Amino acid sequence: MWEQLKKLTKVIDNILMALIIVLFLLMFGITNLNVITRYFFNNPITFSVEMGRYCFVSIIFLGAIFTTKEDRHIQVDFFTGMFPEKLRCFMEQVGRLLMAFFFVIVTFYTCRMAWANMHVKSSAMQIPMAVPYFIMAFGSAGIALESIVNMVLYHKGLKKKKRTIEEEEDALS
């Protein structure tokens, strides 16, 4: 069962990474093509800015899932670094719980926003505004899920906190 779950996670990770790469290439390509058509032909692509914006937002939300999975999101550990290891681990778990709670709320409200805007079309591409909202909901749900998974893995001792570059340098000296 555990091995099948790991394989499924690997497949999902690969699909998400491929999607992020495609979105990045699409954003890069359409933006550069727009610069060329605007500069050389004085005929800009009307939907390029909107498409670039949607690609960028998608990359951010999908990439945040990986950041959460690796527990590499930005955190200020100046305050927690003053506490003993056990208390610091507890505080990190509380932080993960709060993060999961926050992103469950974000998921709920972005889904509501998507449903409410199902028939509203974007100005240039004429796609339903529900599409970008659902991408944000999907990313937020993924972040919440990865936060919960991290809580369980850390609690069971199946995952250890990775050291920062500064901690690695201190350990070597």
PEURZI-V237374 format. One record per pair of residues at least 6 apart in sequence whose ideal C-beta (glycine too) atoms are under 7 Angstrom apart, sorted by the first residue. I is the first residue (numbers start at 1). J is the second residue. Records with the same first field share a line. If there is no record, write none. Layout:
I->J + J
This chain:
16->62 + 65
19->62
20->59 + 62 + 63
23->55 + 58 + 59
24->59
26->55
27->52 + 55 + 56
30->45 + 48 + 51 + 52
31->48 + 52
33->45
34->44 + 45 + 48
37->43 + 44 + 45
38->44
46->124
47->124 + 125
50->122 + 123 + 124 + 125
51->125
54->132
57->132 + 135 + 136
58->135
61->135 + 136 + 139
62->139
64->139 + 143
65->139 + 142 + 143 + 146
67->73
68->143 + 146 + 147
69->146
71->150 + 162
80->88 + 91
83->91
93->151 + 154 + 155
96->147 + 150 + 151
97->151
99->147
100->144 + 147 + 148
103->140 + 143 + 144 + 147
104->144
106->140
107->137 + 140 + 141 + 144
110->133 + 136 + 137 + 140
111->137
113->133
114->130 + 133 + 134 + 137
117->129 + 130 + 133
118->128 + 130
119->128
120->128 + 129
121->127 + 128
122->129
150->159
153->159
